[in-house]
Amino acid sequence: MGAQDQNEDSVTRPERPPLSAAQAREETAGLREAIKDVRRSEAAFAALLRDAHTARACIFAYYGLPYAKPSST
């Protein structure tokens, strides 16, 4: 297995200097805005998916399932 089994803690990463309070606030504000954007996108996608599902359900209600064979009675 070798190098692929290395623990993530054993990987050397460059040290970053700590953020100042102002920089931390700016980073936090950016993260909050990004989270809001994701939530808005998720809500918009859910609405589109719900509408598509409703439209498809209406088609099936009016015309029957596409794989249903007509009964021969």
C-alpha positions as CSV (number, residue, x, y, z in Angstrom):
1,M,0.0,0.0,0.0
2,G,2.8,2.4,0.8
3,A,2.5,6.2,0.4
4,Q,-1.3,6.1,-0.1
5,D,-1.7,4.9,3.5
6,Q,0.0,7.9,5.0
7,N,-1.9,9.5,7.8
8,E,-3.1,13.0,7.1
9,D,-1.3,14.3,10.2
10,S,2.1,13.1,8.8
11,V,1.8,15.4,5.8
12,T,3.9,18.5,6.1
13,R,2.0,21.7,5.5
14,P,3.4,25.3,5.3
15,E,2.7,27.3,8.5
16,R,0.3,30.2,8.1
17,P,0.6,33.1,10.4
18,P,-2.5,33.6,12.7
19,L,-5.2,36.0,11.6
20,S,-5.7,39.3,13.3
21,A,-9.1,39.9,14.8
22,A,-10.1,42.1,11.8
23,Q,-9.0,39.4,9.3
24,A,-10.9,36.7,11.3
25,R,-14.1,38.8,11.2
26,E,-13.7,39.3,7.5
27,E,-13.1,35.6,6.9
28,T,-16.1,34.7,9.1
29,A,-18.3,37.2,7.2
30,G,-17.2,35.7,3.9
31,L,-18.0,32.2,5.2
32,R,-21.4,33.2,6.4
33,E,-22.2,34.8,3.0
34,A,-21.1,31.7,1.2
35,I,-23.3,29.5,3.5
36,K,-26.3,31.9,2.7
37,D,-25.6,31.5,-1.0
38,V,-25.6,27.7,-0.7
39,R,-28.9,27.8,1.2
40,R,-30.5,30.1,-1.4
41,S,-29.3,27.8,-4.2
42,E,-30.6,24.8,-2.3
43,A,-34.0,26.4,-1.8
44,A,-34.2,27.4,-5.5
45,F,-33.2,23.9,-6.6
46,A,-35.7,22.3,-4.3
47,A,-38.5,24.5,-5.7
48,L,-37.6,23.6,-9.3
49,L,-37.5,19.9,-8.4
50,R,-40.8,20.1,-6.6
51,D,-42.4,21.9,-9.6
52,A,-41.0,19.3,-12.0
53,H,-42.3,16.5,-9.9
54,T,-45.7,18.1,-9.7
55,A,-45.8,18.6,-13.5
56,R,-44.8,15.0,-14.1
57,A,-47.4,13.8,-11.6
58,C,-50.1,15.8,-13.3
59,I,-49.2,14.3,-16.7
60,F,-49.5,10.8,-15.2
61,A,-52.8,11.7,-13.6
62,Y,-54.2,12.9,-16.9
63,Y,-52.7,10.4,-19.3
64,G,-51.8,7.4,-17.2
65,L,-48.4,5.9,-16.7
66,P,-46.3,5.8,-19.9
67,Y,-45.7,2.0,-19.5
68,A,-49.2,1.1,-18.6
69,K,-50.9,-1.0,-21.3
70,P,-54.5,-0.3,-22.1
71,S,-56.9,-2.9,-20.7
72,S,-58.7,-5.0,-23.2
73,T,-62.1,-5.7,-21.6
